[in-house]
Amino acid sequence: MRVPFAEARYPAPEDRARFLRALLARVPAERWRQRPDPKRWSVGECVAHLNLTAEHYTARVETGLLGDL
């Protein structure tokens, strides 16, 4: 069951994928891999991290809102 709040707050996976495809078309590949500093993440690493954490935490928020924690 999907929670309306979660759907309004967090884009559906297909919407995130569509947005990322649009970015991929506009941003050169080397920019996705380029780190601004050796100790900082590249754009691609940031996007990958955000996608992984969004999937994990969205599910946990939905579970918490439903009272199943």
N, C-alpha and C positions, 0 to 999 in steps of 0.2 A: 504494500500500500504506500502510495506517495503522499507526502504531507504538503498541502498547498503552500505553506510558508516556505518550505525548502524549495519548491519549484519556482516560486517567485524570486527567491533570493539567489539561487544557484542555477546557472544555465544547464540545460540538459546536455548530456555528453555529445549528442549530434550537433548541438549549437556551438559547443566548445571546439569540436572538430572542424566545423565550417569556418569559424573565426581563425583557427590556426592555419588552415589551408590558405586563407586569404593573406595572412601574414607571410607564409612561406613564399607565396607568389611575388610579394613586394620586397622582401628582405633578402639580399644575397646570402648564399650558403655560408660564405666565410664569416659573415657577421654573426651568424648563429653560434659558431664555434669559438669566436674570438673572445678571450678573457680581457677585461680592461686592466687587470692586474693579476699576477700569478696567484694571489690569495683570494681573488673574487671570482664568482661564477660567470659563465658566459650567458648570453640570452637563452640559448637552447637549454642549458642546464637549469636555469631559473624556470622556464616553461615546463620542463619535465618534472621538476620538483613540485611546482604548483598543481599540476595535473594529478600527480600521485597523492598529494596531501588532500586535494579537493575530493577525490574519490573516497578516500578513507574517512575524512571528517564529515562529509555530507551524509554518508551512511550512518555514522554515529549520532549526528544531530537528529536525523530522522528517527532513529531508534529511541533517542532520549525524549523526543517530542511525543512519541507514541507510548512512552512509559514502559518500554521493554528492556531498560538497562538493568 
